[in-house]
Structure formats: structure tokens, C-alpha cells
Amino acid sequence: MESIKKLFHKKFGAQRAKTVCSPLRICPLGAHVDHQHGLVTGMALDASVNMMYSPNDSGYVRVQSLDFPDEEYFSIEHAPEMIPGFWGNYIRGAVLSLERSYKLKRGINGVVRGRLPIGGLSSSAAVTTAYLLALADVNGLDLEKKDLIRYSHWVEQSFIGLNNGILDQAANILSRKDQLLFMDCRTEQYSLIPKNQALPVFDVLIVYSGINKILIGTDYNNRVDECKVAAWILQEASSGRVAPFREVRLRDISEEVYLSYRETLPGRFRRRADHFFSENRRARAGIECWKKGDLAGFGKLVFESGESSIHQYESGAPQLITIYDILRNSPGVYGARFSGAGYRGCCIGLSDPAYRDEIEQRIHSIYPAKHPEFKDVYQVHFAGLDDGARILSDEAGAE
């Protein structure tokens, strides 16, 4: 935080400022099903996007990132259009999202920085929530958490163009330290399940592959459409009627219908449905393991989720699959899978802290030799859990 504070006061002077902490997240179980209104789990990490901000009474947004060059600077009355790949898209989208419901009078002055590699931990959801919290605060808007999730989701889906569900935003906003978020993405009902006292202490292991590219340039949106086509085929086979493509989801299909008409699904559409229905079963089973304190059982389900993501959902890159295979064969790792969409970024795992050195050494001995083009950029981290996004402090200014 010191680097953020130093730059903030250098740029904006000794004015009263607040800090927002918006955590990165993992989804242990519930991979690739939120956009089909499936069942998901989430945890917020003690690694976050942090921003120091103050009101801009002239109605301008001035945000400097410590991770990217240039200052984003515009009037809230004239938020610029989206530029593919530009870091400032998320503050632009946050302004436009809120302005669908409110007349914003104040902008923000801010300095923002993320921790840990970008890609796979939903840094986009984290930074969007940070901007929304700051804009709502300086404009006196009292947003409920469910509304904050929707405003944040609109930015990624309607402004950025990623056809994702609400998992990332929900985990970022709703999570509580040492509790497992369990959400039904169709009803948006959720519960926070406390950690059983019998659950062993564990690390969240994060292995960054070095691959960082924009998701709308991958097969992410194609997979969403393939899941919807699978739902369409099952609807037609079972009832002779289909819903509009925009509205159909695999969650609309009962498991009985899926099992009865599974053989009518061709090739990749069957694999997408297989992943969806098996992942929902794993999410339910994982909740029971978590309640009992059975981390080994929970981790086994996470490994199974990783296998299904590779073979049934068919996400992944060779580098991510290498990391997954390393973790699957490393003592001390309870479970692992790709994090996020599975085309870039990280593999995550749950691991025994006593094996940190052994796990790290194993990764270092295999990954850079197999993928030398990433030998200088891949990273290994161990993280803990934390609360969801919140405004932390109100400070009087530079000392």
C-alpha cells in the first residue's frame, strides 16, 4: 500500500482519501458452469486489487495504475468507448454501468494496483468492483451486494463482451474469510459455509503459467454457445420444443432428461453436457466434504473437476495442462485445477503448508524445462483466504 499512497499524494496532494480492497478469487468446484446457471463455490484470497481514491468534484475520472502505463482521464458525462485490451475499460464500464440507474455527479481521483499475476484469478472482476465501490461512495449511493454483483457483471458481459456468469463477481463481493461460498447461479441464492474445525490448515497454491491474453480472443464464448446448443438439442429431443437461444441454459434441463437423451448429443455437445452435470454433482458433494472437514475428499473432487475441464469441457493450453499434471503428482497437493476460464493464467491447488518447498522445487524442475519460452515469467505463490471487497479506511492525507 505504501507505493499506492506515495503516488496518490504526489499526484493529487494531501487530501482526505479512502482505500478499497477488492480480493482476487478462486473457484474450487463449479468450473465453467456459472454461465449455464449451475452450482458454484468460491473463496476470496488475501491477495487483492487495492485502490486509494478521493472525490473529484469537477466530475472527472483520473485513475493511474501502478501495473499499466498512462493515466485514464475522462468526464463521467462522456465515458469513452471500450478499446480491446485496454486496462482503462473497467473504469469506463463501471461509470456506464452505474449511470444506467443513477446520475453521477462526482468522479474519482485514484491510484490502483493489483497483487499476484493477472489472468485466472478474476482481477477484472476485482478491479471493476473496486471502481464501483469508490464511485458509489463518492456519490453517496448505498448499493446492496446483489446490486453490486449485477453492476459489475454488466461491465464484463455487456461492455467488454465476455459471455460469463456471475461467479467471479459473487466470490469477490460475498466471500468471507475461512468460509466457502456456495451459490446457485440460477436463483442467485447463496450460503457461506464455515470451515469445520476438523479441516486441516491449507494453502491456496497459485502457479502462473505466463500466458496472459484477452479472453474474448479465446474459445471462451464458443464454449458458452456449445453448452447452449447442447441444451437446445436436449430440449428438442425430449419435448419437441426449444427456447430462444439467448435464453436457453443447460440448467433448464433436468438430470433425468439429460440421462435419457444423452446419446442424442453429437460429439463435443455431449462432452459439454457431461461436464456440466458432473460438475454440479461435484459441487454438491464438495459442500458435504467441507462441512465434515474432509479436505482429502474435497481435494479429490477438485482434481476430478480439473480432469473434466480438460477432457469434457476441453479448455486449457499445453502450459496449463503441464502445471496441472505436476500438481496432480506432487505430494502435499490435495486438489488442483485450472483457475478461471482455463485458456490462460493460472492453475490453483489446495496444499499442505508443510510441503511448500517440495512443491515449489518440483514445479521449478519441470515447468521451465518443458516450456522454456515462459521460464522468466511463470510464478509460484501461496495464499490464504480473506473477506470480500470492502472499503478499508479514511485517512486525512499525507503525513
URGIZI-V303628 format. One record per backbone hydrogen bond with DSSP energy under -1.0 kcal/mol. CO is the residue of the C=O (numbers start at 1). NH is the residue of the N-H. If there is no record, write none. Layout:
# URGIZI-V303628
co	nh
CO	NH
CO	NH
This chain:
# URGIZI-V303628
co	nh
1	5
2	6
3	7
4	8
5	9
6	10
7	11
8	12
9	13
13	15
17	395
18	53
19	392
20	51
21	390
22	49
24	45
26	43
29	41
33	36
33	38
34	37
36	251
38	185
40	183
42	181
43	26
44	386
47	24
49	22
50	113
51	20
52	111
53	18
54	109
56	59
56	107
59	76
61	74
62	110
63	72
64	112
72	63
74	61
75	78
83	86
86	89
88	92
89	93
90	94
91	95
92	96
93	97
94	98
95	99
98	101
98	102
107	56
108	62
109	54
110	64
111	52
112	66
113	50
121	25
122	126
123	127
124	128
125	129
126	130
127	131
128	132
129	133
130	134
131	135
132	136
133	137
134	138
135	139
136	141
137	140
141	143
144	148
145	149
146	150
147	151
148	152
149	153
150	154
151	155
152	156
153	157
154	158
154	159
155	160
156	161
156	162
162	164
166	170
167	171
168	172
169	173
170	174
172	389
175	388
176	179
178	195
180	193
181	42
182	191
183	40
184	188
189	184
191	182
193	180
196	199
203	351
204	383
205	349
206	381
207	347
208	379
211	345
214	217
215	218
219	223
220	224
221	225
222	226
223	227
224	228
225	229
226	230
227	231
228	232
229	233
230	234
231	235
232	236
233	237
234	238
235	239
236	240
244	247
244	248
249	252
250	253
254	258
255	259
256	260
257	261
261	264
262	265
266	269
266	270
267	271
268	272
269	273
270	274
271	275
272	276
273	277
274	278
275	279
276	280
277	281
278	282
279	283
280	284
281	285
282	286
283	287
284	288
285	289
286	290
287	291
288	292
289	294
293	295
294	298
295	299
296	300
297	301
298	302
299	303
300	304
301	305
302	306
303	307
304	308
305	309
306	310
307	311
308	312
308	313
309	315
317	321
318	322
319	323
320	324
321	325
322	326
323	327
324	328
325	329
327	330
330	333
332	352
335	350
337	348
345	209
346	339
347	207
348	337
349	205
350	334
350	335
351	203
352	355
353	356
355	359
356	360
357	361
358	362
359	363
360	364
361	365
362	366
363	367
366	370
367	371
371	374
372	375
374	377
374	378
379	208
381	206
383	204
384	46
390	21
393	19
395	17
